[in-house]
Amino acid sequence: MDHVTFQAMVVYEEEGRFVRRIETRQVGDLPKGEVLIRVGYSSVNWKDCLSAMGNRGVSRHYPHTPGIDAAGMVAESFSEGFGKGERVLVTGYDLGMNTSGGFAEYIRVPSDWVVKLPEGLTRKEAMMLGTAGFTAGLSVKRLVDFGIPPERGPVLVTGATGGVGGLAIGILKKLGYSVTAVSGRTHRPDYLKEIGADEVLSLSDMLDESGKPMGKPRWASVVETLGGPLLTSAIKQTEPGGVVTCCGNILSGDFSSSIYPFILRGVSLCGINSATCPMAVRQSVWKSLATSWKPETLDTQVSILSGLDALDEQIERMVSGERVGRSVVHLP
């Protein structure tokens, strides 16, 4: 199939600037791998925007095709684990970073990156969830694994208008938890309640800038997506035995904390790595997302883009902070 042509977004570096074009490529141009996938849907993540803007911390080499998520059908396989026509998804690993990604009609990847689409989940729904939903699922799994039941009290979710935060709200609500949402976008409380938040706080409502090592316990557990001072405040305000998950660094990659919440309240801080988590965990979480954890508000949280031509404007909106929720691009 090396001579089969397809459309892809390609980012070029030209005279110190990065430009994006939709152009025709050949399957033979793709990197080596055991599984060739005809992409039906991909999703737009912050990491994709960074790659599309030429961020060398995400993508080292250009020209490059971003897209860290893809769902589609196997077009060709040299792996016994996958057959032609099977519905599959790929999230994380090196896809869309330094390996040609999902903003294209075809990807070719190693077989151990590929997950068979679980029963109960369409390709469209898989990308409505995407890396953001998978990360949210891993975060909720930590709460469940630590035995934090819904009756323990409210779970705090930060960055609630973003992809991970919004989908975490939907999953938690599906499981019967009470959710308090925090967002810097105070003009969106109706949206947050529509997707499942029971209470909406502003950043100032939640930040603890007292300088004290601990604050009043407020949250049974926390899904923290932004880092920096929000993570510090969340740890201070978590109830004894609670869990704080950490998966993002949009505010800052650094935070400070005394040891007292950990040794006096038994708070657990859990890092979430969605890119390279073990395949058995990956399959288990996707199975849950396809069934009992599937948010009932996906249509509210996700907009569908038609074709690669719609990506450029969406990337610019995301970079400028205008986007709320998630976007998925459909490649007919």
C-alpha positions as a Markdown table, in Angstrom:
| # | Residue | x | y | z |
|---|---|---|---|---|
| 1 | Met | 0.0 | 0.0 | 0.0 |
| 2 | Asp | 3.0 | 2.3 | 0.0 |
| 3 | His | 1.8 | 4.2 | -3.1 |
| 4 | Val | -1.7 | 4.9 | -1.6 |
| 5 | Thr | -2.1 | 8.7 | -1.2 |
| 6 | Phe | -3.8 | 10.5 | 1.6 |
| 7 | Gln | -4.4 | 14.0 | 3.1 |
| 8 | Ala | -2.5 | 15.2 | 6.2 |
| 9 | Met | -1.8 | 18.4 | 8.1 |
| 10 | Val | 2.0 | 19.0 | 7.9 |
| 11 | Val | 3.8 | 21.6 | 9.9 |
| 12 | Tyr | 6.9 | 23.2 | 8.3 |
| 13 | Glu | 9.6 | 25.4 | 9.7 |
| 14 | Glu | 10.3 | 28.2 | 7.2 |
| 15 | Glu | 12.6 | 31.1 | 7.9 |
| 16 | Gly | 12.2 | 30.8 | 11.7 |
| 17 | Arg | 8.4 | 30.5 | 11.4 |
| 18 | Phe | 6.1 | 27.5 | 11.6 |
| 19 | Val | 3.4 | 27.1 | 9.0 |
| 20 | Arg | 0.7 | 24.5 | 8.7 |
| 21 | Arg | -0.6 | 23.0 | 5.4 |
| 22 | Ile | -3.0 | 20.3 | 4.3 |
| 23 | Glu | -1.2 | 18.3 | 1.7 |
| 24 | Thr | -1.1 | 15.0 | -0.1 |
| 25 | Arg | 1.3 | 12.3 | 1.2 |
| 26 | Gln | 1.9 | 8.6 | 0.4 |
| 27 | Val | 1.6 | 5.7 | 2.8 |
| 28 | Gly | 5.2 | 4.9 | 2.0 |
| 29 | Asp | 6.2 | 8.2 | 3.7 |
| 30 | Leu | 5.0 | 7.0 | 7.1 |
| 31 | Pro | 7.3 | 5.6 | 9.7 |
| 32 | Lys | 7.8 | 1.9 | 10.1 |
| 33 | Gly | 5.3 | -0.1 | 12.2 |
| 34 | Glu | 3.3 | -3.3 | 12.2 |
| 35 | Val | -0.1 | -1.7 | 11.9 |
| 36 | Leu | -1.4 | 0.7 | 9.3 |
| 37 | Ile | -4.6 | 2.4 | 10.4 |
| 38 | Arg | -7.1 | 4.3 | 8.3 |
| 39 | Val | -8.0 | 7.2 | 10.7 |
| 40 | Gly | -11.7 | 8.1 | 11.0 |
| 41 | Tyr | -11.5 | 10.5 | 14.0 |
| 42 | Ser | -8.8 | 12.3 | 15.9 |
| 43 | Ser | -9.0 | 14.9 | 18.7 |
| 44 | Val | -7.4 | 18.2 | 19.4 |
| 45 | Asn | -5.3 | 18.4 | 22.5 |
| 46 | Trp | -3.1 | 21.1 | 24.0 |
| 47 | Lys | 0.0 | 19.0 | 23.2 |
| 48 | Asp | -1.2 | 19.0 | 19.5 |
| 49 | Cys | -1.3 | 22.8 | 19.6 |
| 50 | Leu | 2.2 | 22.9 | 21.0 |
| 51 | Ser | 3.4 | 20.6 | 18.2 |
| 52 | Ala | 1.5 | 22.6 | 15.6 |
| 53 | Met | 3.2 | 25.8 | 16.8 |
| 54 | Gly | 6.7 | 24.3 | 16.6 |
| 55 | Asn | 7.3 | 23.6 | 20.3 |
| 56 | Arg | 10.6 | 21.6 | 20.3 |
| 57 | Gly | 9.8 | 20.2 | 23.8 |
| 58 | Val | 6.9 | 18.3 | 22.1 |
| 59 | Ser | 8.1 | 17.6 | 18.6 |
| 60 | Arg | 11.8 | 17.8 | 17.8 |
| 61 | His | 11.8 | 17.4 | 14.1 |
| 62 | Tyr | 9.9 | 19.1 | 11.3 |
| 63 | Pro | 8.2 | 18.7 | 8.8 |
| 64 | His | 5.8 | 16.9 | 11.1 |
| 65 | Thr | 2.1 | 15.8 | 11.4 |
| 66 | Pro | 0.6 | 16.4 | 14.9 |
| 67 | Gly | -2.2 | 14.4 | 16.5 |
| 68 | Ile | -1.6 | 12.4 | 19.7 |
| 69 | Asp | -5.0 | 10.5 | 19.4 |
| 70 | Ala | -6.5 | 8.5 | 16.5 |
| 71 | Ala | -9.3 | 6.0 | 16.1 |
| 72 | Gly | -10.0 | 4.1 | 12.9 |
| 73 | Met | -9.8 | 0.7 | 11.2 |
| 74 | Val | -6.8 | -1.5 | 10.5 |
| 75 | Ala | -5.9 | -1.2 | 6.8 |
| 76 | Glu | -2.9 | -3.5 | 6.9 |
| 77 | Ser | -1.3 | -5.5 | 9.7 |
| 78 | Phe | 1.9 | -7.5 | 10.1 |
| 79 | Ser | 0.9 | -8.4 | 13.6 |
| 80 | Glu | -0.9 | -11.5 | 14.7 |
| 81 | Gly | -2.8 | -9.4 | 17.2 |
| 82 | Phe | -4.7 | -7.3 | 14.7 |
| 83 | Gly | -6.6 | -8.1 | 11.5 |
| 84 | Lys | -7.6 | -6.0 | 8.6 |
| 85 | Gly | -10.9 | -4.2 | 9.3 |
| 86 | Glu | -10.7 | -4.3 | 13.1 |
| 87 | Arg | -11.7 | -1.1 | 14.9 |
| 88 | Val | -8.8 | 0.3 | 17.0 |
| 89 | Leu | -7.6 | 3.3 | 18.8 |
| 90 | Val | -4.2 | 4.8 | 19.6 |
| 91 | Thr | -3.5 | 7.4 | 22.3 |
| 92 | Gly | -0.2 | 8.5 | 23.8 |
| 93 | Tyr | 3.2 | 6.9 | 23.3 |
| 94 | Asp | 5.0 | 8.9 | 20.7 |
| 95 | Leu | 2.1 | 9.4 | 18.3 |
| 96 | Gly | 1.9 | 13.0 | 17.1 |
| 97 | Met | 5.0 | 14.0 | 19.0 |
| 98 | Asn | 7.9 | 12.6 | 16.9 |
| 99 | Thr | 5.9 | 10.0 | 15.1 |
| 100 | Ser | 3.5 | 11.1 | 12.3 |
| 101 | Gly | 0.2 | 11.6 | 14.1 |
| 102 | Gly | -3.6 | 11.5 | 13.8 |
| 103 | Phe | -4.1 | 14.7 | 11.9 |
| 104 | Ala | -3.9 | 12.5 | 8.8 |
| 105 | Glu | -6.0 | 9.9 | 7.0 |
| 106 | Tyr | -3.5 | 7.2 | 7.8 |
| 107 | Ile | -1.0 | 6.4 | 10.6 |
| 108 | Arg | 1.4 | 3.5 | 10.9 |
| 109 | Val | 2.5 | 2.5 | 14.4 |
| 110 | Pro | 4.0 | -0.3 | 16.4 |
| 111 | Ser | 1.4 | -3.0 | 17.3 |
| 112 | Asp | 2.0 | -2.5 | 21.1 |
| 113 | Trp | 0.6 | 1.0 | 20.8 |
| 114 | Val | -2.7 | -0.2 | 19.5 |
| 115 | Val | -5.9 | -0.9 | 21.6 |
| 116 | Lys | -8.8 | -2.8 | 20.1 |
| 117 | Leu | -11.9 | -0.7 | 20.4 |
| 118 | Pro | -13.9 | -2.1 | 23.3 |
| 119 | Glu | -17.5 | -3.2 | 22.8 |
| 120 | Gly | -19.9 | -0.3 | 23.6 |
| 121 | Leu | -17.6 | 2.4 | 22.2 |
| 122 | Thr | -17.7 | 3.9 | 18.7 |
| 123 | Arg | -14.6 | 5.4 | 17.0 |
| 124 | Lys | -16.3 | 8.8 | 17.4 |
| 125 | Glu | -16.9 | 8.3 | 21.1 |
| 126 | Ala | -13.3 | 7.0 | 21.6 |
| 127 | Met | -12.0 | 10.3 | 20.2 |
| 128 | Met | -14.6 | 12.4 | 22.1 |
| 129 | Leu | -12.8 | 10.9 | 25.1 |
| 130 | Gly | -9.3 | 10.6 | 23.7 |
| 131 | Thr | -6.2 | 11.2 | 25.8 |
| 132 | Ala | -8.2 | 13.7 | 27.9 |
| 133 | Gly | -10.9 | 11.1 | 28.8 |
| 134 | Phe | -8.3 | 8.4 | 29.3 |
| 135 | Thr | -6.3 | 10.6 | 31.6 |
| 136 | Ala | -9.5 | 11.5 | 33.5 |
| 137 | Gly | -10.3 | 7.7 | 33.7 |
| 138 | Leu | -6.8 | 7.0 | 35.1 |
| 139 | Ser | -7.4 | 9.7 | 37.7 |
| 140 | Val | -10.8 | 8.3 | 38.8 |
| 141 | Lys | -9.3 | 4.8 | 38.9 |
| 142 | Arg | -6.9 | 6.0 | 41.6 |
| 143 | Leu | -9.9 | 7.2 | 43.7 |
| 144 | Val | -11.6 | 3.9 | 43.2 |
| 145 | Asp | -8.5 | 1.8 | 43.9 |
| 146 | Phe | -7.9 | 3.7 | 47.1 |
| 147 | Gly | -11.5 | 2.9 | 48.2 |
| 148 | Ile | -12.9 | 6.4 | 48.2 |
| 149 | Pro | -16.7 | 5.9 | 48.0 |
| 150 | Pro | -19.1 | 8.6 | 46.8 |
| 151 | Glu | -20.5 | 9.0 | 50.3 |
| 152 | Arg | -17.1 | 10.2 | 51.6 |
| 153 | Gly | -17.9 | 13.7 | 50.4 |
| 154 | Pro | -17.3 | 16.0 | 47.4 |
| 155 | Val | -14.5 | 15.5 | 44.9 |
| 156 | Leu | -12.7 | 18.6 | 43.7 |
| 157 | Val | -11.9 | 18.9 | 40.0 |
| 158 | Thr | -9.7 | 21.8 | 38.8 |
| 159 | Gly | -9.4 | 23.0 | 35.2 |
| 160 | Ala | -13.0 | 22.0 | 34.9 |
| 161 | Thr | -13.7 | 23.7 | 31.5 |
| 162 | Gly | -10.8 | 21.8 | 29.9 |
| 163 | Gly | -10.8 | 18.4 | 28.4 |
| 164 | Val | -9.5 | 16.3 | 31.4 |
| 165 | Gly | -11.4 | 18.3 | 34.0 |
| 166 | Gly | -14.7 | 18.2 | 32.2 |
| 167 | Leu | -14.5 | 14.5 | 31.4 |
| 168 | Ala | -13.5 | 13.7 | 35.0 |
| 169 | Ile | -16.7 | 15.5 | 36.1 |
| 170 | Gly | -18.7 | 13.4 | 33.7 |
| 171 | Ile | -17.1 | 10.1 | 34.9 |
| 172 | Leu | -17.4 | 11.0 | 38.6 |
| 173 | Lys | -21.0 | 12.0 | 38.2 |
| 174 | Lys | -21.8 | 8.7 | 36.4 |
| 175 | Leu | -20.3 | 6.9 | 39.4 |
| 176 | Gly | -22.5 | 8.8 | 41.9 |
| 177 | Tyr | -19.9 | 11.3 | 43.3 |
| 178 | Ser | -20.6 | 14.8 | 44.3 |
| 179 | Val | -18.3 | 17.2 | 42.3 |
| 180 | Thr | -17.0 | 20.6 | 43.0 |
| 181 | Ala | -15.6 | 22.2 | 39.9 |
| 182 | Val | -12.9 | 25.0 | 39.8 |
| 183 | Ser | -12.3 | 27.1 | 36.8 |
| 184 | Gly | -10.7 | 30.4 | 36.0 |
| 185 | Arg | -13.6 | 31.0 | 33.6 |
| 186 | Thr | -16.2 | 32.2 | 36.0 |
| 187 | His | -18.5 | 33.0 | 33.2 |
| 188 | Arg | -19.2 | 29.3 | 32.6 |
| 189 | Pro | -21.0 | 28.0 | 35.7 |
| 190 | Asp | -24.1 | 27.0 | 33.8 |
| 191 | Tyr | -21.9 | 24.9 | 31.4 |
| 192 | Leu | -20.1 | 23.2 | 34.3 |
| 193 | Lys | -23.4 | 22.4 | 36.1 |
| 194 | Glu | -24.8 | 21.0 | 32.8 |
| 195 | Ile | -21.9 | 18.5 | 32.5 |
| 196 | Gly | -22.4 | 17.4 | 36.1 |
| 197 | Ala | -20.8 | 19.8 | 38.7 |
| 198 | Asp | -22.8 | 20.2 | 41.9 |
| 199 | Glu | -20.9 | 23.3 | 42.9 |
| 200 | Val | -18.7 | 25.8 | 41.0 |
| 201 | Leu | -15.9 | 27.8 | 42.6 |
| 202 | Ser | -13.6 | 30.4 | 41.2 |
| 203 | Leu | -9.9 | 30.1 | 41.6 |
| 204 | Ser | -9.9 | 32.7 | 44.4 |
| 205 | Asp | -12.6 | 30.6 | 46.3 |
| 206 | Met | -10.3 | 27.6 | 46.3 |
| 207 | Leu | -6.7 | 29.0 | 46.6 |
| 208 | Asp | -5.2 | 28.8 | 50.1 |
| 209 | Glu | -2.6 | 31.6 | 50.3 |
| 210 | Ser | -2.5 | 31.6 | 54.2 |
| 211 | Gly | 1.0 | 30.3 | 54.3 |
| 212 | Lys | -0.1 | 27.7 | 56.8 |
| 213 | Pro | 1.0 | 24.1 | 56.1 |
| 214 | Met | -2.6 | 22.8 | 56.2 |
| 215 | Gly | -6.0 | 24.3 | 55.8 |
| 216 | Lys | -9.5 | 23.3 | 56.7 |
| 217 | Pro | -10.3 | 19.8 | 55.2 |
| 218 | Arg | -12.8 | 20.4 | 52.3 |
| 219 | Trp | -12.5 | 17.6 | 49.8 |
| 220 | Ala | -12.7 | 13.8 | 50.0 |
| 221 | Ser | -10.3 | 13.7 | 47.1 |
| 222 | Val | -9.1 | 15.8 | 44.2 |
| 223 | Val | -8.5 | 15.5 | 40.5 |
| 224 | Glu | -6.0 | 18.3 | 39.9 |
| 225 | Thr | -5.1 | 19.1 | 36.3 |
| 226 | Leu | -3.3 | 22.5 | 36.4 |
| 227 | Gly | -0.4 | 22.2 | 38.8 |
| 228 | Gly | 1.4 | 25.0 | 40.7 |
| 229 | Pro | -0.5 | 26.9 | 43.5 |
| 230 | Leu | -3.8 | 24.9 | 42.8 |
| 231 | Leu | -2.0 | 21.6 | 43.5 |
| 232 | Thr | -0.5 | 23.1 | 46.7 |
| 233 | Ser | -3.9 | 24.3 | 47.9 |
| 234 | Ala | -5.6 | 21.1 | 47.0 |
| 235 | Ile | -3.2 | 19.1 | 49.1 |
| 236 | Lys | -3.7 | 21.4 | 52.1 |
| 237 | Gln | -7.5 | 21.1 | 51.9 |
| 238 | Thr | -7.9 | 17.3 | 51.4 |
| 239 | Glu | -9.5 | 15.3 | 54.1 |
| 240 | Pro | -7.7 | 12.6 | 56.0 |
| 241 | Gly | -7.1 | 9.5 | 53.9 |
| 242 | Gly | -8.0 | 11.4 | 50.7 |
| 243 | Val | -6.3 | 11.1 | 47.3 |
| 244 | Val | -5.0 | 14.0 | 45.1 |
| 245 | Thr | -4.2 | 13.0 | 41.5 |
| 246 | Cys | -1.9 | 15.2 | 39.5 |
| 247 | Cys | -1.8 | 15.2 | 35.7 |
| 248 | Gly | -1.1 | 18.7 | 34.3 |
| 249 | Asn | 1.2 | 21.7 | 34.5 |
| 250 | Ile | -0.6 | 24.5 | 32.6 |
| 251 | Leu | -0.2 | 26.9 | 35.5 |
| 252 | Ser | 3.2 | 25.6 | 36.6 |
| 253 | Gly | 5.4 | 22.5 | 36.6 |
| 254 | Asp | 6.4 | 23.3 | 40.2 |
| 255 | Phe | 4.5 | 23.3 | 43.5 |
| 256 | Ser | 5.4 | 23.6 | 47.2 |
| 257 | Ser | 4.0 | 21.6 | 50.1 |
| 258 | Ser | 4.9 | 20.8 | 53.7 |
| 259 | Ile | 4.9 | 17.1 | 54.7 |
| 260 | Tyr | 2.1 | 17.6 | 57.2 |
| 261 | Pro | -0.9 | 16.8 | 55.0 |
| 262 | Phe | 0.9 | 13.5 | 54.2 |
| 263 | Ile | 2.0 | 12.5 | 57.7 |
| 264 | Leu | -0.8 | 13.9 | 59.8 |
| 265 | Arg | -3.8 | 13.4 | 57.5 |
| 266 | Gly | -2.5 | 10.5 | 55.4 |
| 267 | Val | -3.2 | 12.3 | 52.1 |
| 268 | Ser | -1.8 | 10.5 | 49.0 |
| 269 | Leu | -0.5 | 12.4 | 46.0 |
| 270 | Cys | -0.7 | 10.3 | 42.8 |
| 271 | Gly | 0.9 | 11.2 | 39.5 |
| 272 | Ile | -1.0 | 10.2 | 36.4 |
| 273 | Asn | 1.0 | 9.1 | 33.3 |
| 274 | Ser | -1.4 | 8.5 | 30.4 |
| 275 | Ala | 1.3 | 8.3 | 27.7 |
| 276 | Thr | 3.1 | 5.1 | 28.6 |
| 277 | Cys | 1.0 | 3.4 | 31.2 |
| 278 | Pro | 0.9 | -0.5 | 31.1 |
| 279 | Met | -1.2 | -2.0 | 28.4 |
| 280 | Ala | -3.3 | -4.1 | 30.8 |
| 281 | Val | -4.2 | -0.9 | 32.7 |
| 282 | Arg | -4.9 | 0.9 | 29.4 |
| 283 | Gln | -7.3 | -1.8 | 28.2 |
| 284 | Ser | -9.0 | -2.0 | 31.6 |
| 285 | Val | -9.7 | 1.8 | 31.7 |
| 286 | Trp | -10.9 | 1.9 | 28.1 |
| 287 | Lys | -13.3 | -1.0 | 28.9 |
| 288 | Ser | -14.7 | 1.0 | 31.8 |
| 289 | Leu | -15.0 | 4.1 | 29.7 |
| 290 | Ala | -17.0 | 2.1 | 27.1 |
| 291 | Thr | -19.4 | 0.9 | 29.7 |
| 292 | Ser | -20.1 | 2.0 | 33.3 |
| 293 | Trp | -17.8 | 5.1 | 33.2 |
| 294 | Lys | -19.0 | 6.6 | 29.9 |
| 295 | Pro | -20.0 | 10.2 | 30.6 |
| 296 | Glu | -23.6 | 11.0 | 29.7 |
| 297 | Thr | -22.7 | 14.5 | 28.6 |
| 298 | Leu | -20.2 | 13.8 | 25.8 |
| 299 | Asp | -22.3 | 15.6 | 23.2 |
| 300 | Thr | -22.4 | 18.7 | 25.5 |
| 301 | Gln | -18.7 | 18.7 | 26.0 |
| 302 | Val | -17.4 | 17.9 | 22.5 |
| 303 | Ser | -17.7 | 19.7 | 19.1 |
| 304 | Ile | -17.2 | 17.8 | 15.9 |
| 305 | Leu | -15.0 | 19.4 | 13.1 |
| 306 | Ser | -15.5 | 18.2 | 9.5 |
| 307 | Gly | -12.2 | 17.5 | 7.8 |
| 308 | Leu | -8.6 | 18.6 | 8.2 |
| 309 | Asp | -9.3 | 22.1 | 6.9 |
| 310 | Ala | -11.2 | 22.9 | 10.1 |
| 311 | Leu | -8.2 | 22.2 | 12.3 |
| 312 | Asp | -6.2 | 25.4 | 11.8 |
| 313 | Glu | -8.9 | 27.7 | 13.1 |
| 314 | Gln | -9.5 | 25.4 | 16.1 |
| 315 | Ile | -5.9 | 25.3 | 17.0 |
| 316 | Glu | -5.8 | 29.1 | 17.0 |
| 317 | Arg | -8.9 | 29.3 | 19.2 |
| 318 | Met | -7.4 | 26.9 | 21.7 |
| 319 | Val | -4.1 | 28.8 | 21.8 |
| 320 | Ser | -6.0 | 32.0 | 22.5 |
| 321 | Gly | -8.0 | 30.4 | 25.3 |
| 322 | Glu | -11.4 | 30.7 | 23.5 |
| 323 | Arg | -12.2 | 27.0 | 23.4 |
| 324 | Val | -14.3 | 25.3 | 26.2 |
| 325 | Gly | -14.5 | 21.5 | 26.3 |
| 326 | Arg | -13.1 | 19.3 | 23.5 |
| 327 | Ser | -13.0 | 19.1 | 19.7 |
| 328 | Val | -12.8 | 16.1 | 17.5 |
| 329 | Val | -12.0 | 16.1 | 13.8 |
| 330 | His | -13.8 | 13.7 | 11.5 |
| 331 | Leu | -11.9 | 12.4 | 8.5 |
| 332 | Pro | -14.5 | 10.9 | 6.2 |
